[in-house]
Amino acid sequence: MTTPTITIDDKKYAIDQITAQGKEILGMIQATEHKLAELNRDLAIAQTAKTFYLKALVEHLPKALEG
């Protein structure tokens, strides 16, 4: 059976040899990565909504001013 590893700076480390505090930090890194992915999804949703609203606004604008 293969020992689970983590790669940091192109070096592999055996997860079962990480200290308890190191495993807590690893958990925080994983939680942070999850939160960043969630925020990126939210950003994509917000950007899509903004594009839609801008297109909808154009239909309600008066004639553009000269210059």
Secondary structure, DSSP 8 states (H G I E B T S, - for coil): ----EEEETTEEEEGGGS-HHHHHHHHHHHHHHHHHHHHHHHHHHHHHHHHHHHHHHHTT-------
